[in-house]
Amino acid sequence: MSARLQARNLSCERDGRMLFRDLDLAIGPGELVRVEGPNGSGKTTLLKILSGQFDDYQGELRWGDAPLSRVREAFLSNLVYLGHATGIKAALTALENLAWYQALAGDTGSEASRLEALQAVGLMGFEDLPVAQLSAGQQRRVALARLELTPRPLWVLDEPFTAIDKAGVAALEQRLHDHVAGGGSVLLTTHHDLTAQGSVKRVQLGEGGDDVIL
Ligand SMILES: Nc1ncnc2c1ncn2[C@@H]1O[C@H](COP(=O)(O)OP(=O)(O)OP(=O)(O)O)[C@@H](O)[C@H]1O
């Protein structure tokens, strides 16, 4: 199985502090990679690098057989990135937020697909409320509905379980498992203990660039 996304000799320094050094990492079809480490160890920074959003690093990124920089558009069209912040627009309703995401992604989409995505994350009945009026967990669910909207193989998720209740955590874990079982790839950071379902590759970031790949 050839890896879809590969990082070789990846190093990153921020504010004079080495976050990680000479990191090798690969994520391919059917794999879930979890980046672990204490607060400030560089997990978000690594996810931003690996999703093409931050380029102040040393090392090489490859997508398939090509340097990522050469196939950036193709890479981005295969990716869903959900950041630490939900990235949703407070004044828009849940449905409008999803329409906005689809427009940004160049998808026409349909209201039926958006309603289906909201149903999958347990938000039926809340679709027409401005998201400012939703709870923190419901707002996170609006963001997570993006995973249902556009089928893309690579999911990069920064703390996706934040503010989600027990039932939502179980549903999201199942969703991640199904995506991987269907040949997708998931790269995530979470402080939440994942229920063991299939194999999880772990990347441990330490303080001062002391990194371990398990
Ligand atoms: N925008 C920024 N400008 C400058 N330095 C930053 C910036 N964002 C993060 N850093 C630095 O990079 C370090 C790593 O931050 P990062 O957000 O990647 O850590 P993290 O492991 O995701 O932490 P957490 O578990 O708290 O979310 C921080 O300690 C900080 O010093």
The ligand as an SDF file (V2000), in Angstrom:
LIG
                    3D

 31 33  0  0  0  0  0  0  0  0999 V2000
    0.8040   31.7810   15.9410 N   0  0  0  0  0  0  0  0  0  0  0  0
    1.9240   31.4690   16.6090 C   0  0  0  0  0  0  0  0  0  0  0  0
    2.9770   32.2930   16.5900 N   0  0  0  0  0  0  0  0  0  0  0  0
    4.1170   31.9890   17.2430 C   0  0  0  0  0  0  0  0  0  0  0  0
    4.2980   30.8770   17.9560 N   0  0  0  0  0  0  0  0  0  0  0  0
    3.2770   30.0280   18.0030 C   0  0  0  0  0  0  0  0  0  0  0  0
    2.0420   30.2670   17.3520 C   0  0  0  0  0  0  0  0  0  0  0  0
    1.2120   29.2230   17.5670 N   0  0  0  0  0  0  0  0  0  0  0  0
    1.9020   28.3820   18.3350 C   0  0  0  0  0  0  0  0  0  0  0  0
    3.1490   28.8460   18.5930 N   0  0  0  0  0  0  0  0  0  0  0  0
    4.2020   28.1970   19.3970 C   0  0  0  0  0  0  0  0  0  0  0  0
    4.2750   26.8450   19.0310 O   0  0  0  0  0  0  0  0  0  0  0  0
    4.1860   26.0320   20.2040 C   0  0  0  0  0  0  0  0  0  0  0  0
    3.3520   24.8320   19.8250 C   0  0  0  0  0  0  0  0  0  0  0  0
    1.9980   25.2220   19.6530 O   0  0  0  0  0  0  0  0  0  0  0  0
    0.8940   24.2140   19.1440 P   0  0  0  0  0  0  0  0  0  0  0  0
   -0.3930   24.9630   19.1050 O   0  0  0  0  0  0  0  0  0  0  0  0
    1.3640   23.5590   17.9060 O   0  0  0  0  0  0  0  0  0  0  0  0
    0.8910   23.1310   20.3370 O   0  0  0  0  0  0  0  0  0  0  0  0
   -0.1050   21.9710   20.6950 P   0  0  0  0  0  0  0  0  0  0  0  0
    0.7150   20.7550   20.9710 O   0  0  0  0  0  0  0  0  0  0  0  0
   -1.1470   21.8400   19.6400 O   0  0  0  0  0  0  0  0  0  0  0  0
   -0.7530   22.4720   22.0570 O   0  0  0  0  0  0  0  0  0  0  0  0
   -2.1810   22.2210   22.7420 P   0  0  0  0  0  0  0  0  0  0  0  0
   -2.1950   20.8090   23.2700 O   0  0  0  0  0  0  0  0  0  0  0  0
   -2.1710   23.2230   23.8580 O   0  0  0  0  0  0  0  0  0  0  0  0
   -3.2440   22.5070   21.7360 O   0  0  0  0  0  0  0  0  0  0  0  0
    3.5840   26.8980   21.2840 C   0  0  0  0  0  0  0  0  0  0  0  0
    4.1430   26.6500   22.5440 O   0  0  0  0  0  0  0  0  0  0  0  0
    3.9240   28.2940   20.8560 C   0  0  0  0  0  0  0  0  0  0  0  0
    5.1180   28.6850   21.4980 O   0  0  0  0  0  0  0  0  0  0  0  0
  1  2  1  0
  2  3  1  0
  2  7  2  0
  3  4  2  0
  4  5  1  0
  5  6  2  0
  6  7  1  0
  6 10  1  0
  7  8  1  0
  8  9  2  0
  9 10  1  0
 10 11  1  0
 11 12  1  0
 11 30  1  0
 12 13  1  0
 13 14  1  0
 13 28  1  0
 14 15  1  0
 15 16  1  0
 16 17  2  0
 16 18  1  0
 16 19  1  0
 19 20  1  0
 20 21  2  0
 20 22  1  0
 20 23  1  0
 23 24  1  0
 24 25  2  0
 24 26  1  0
 24 27  1  0
 28 29  1  0
 28 30  1  0
 30 31  1  0
M  END
$$$$
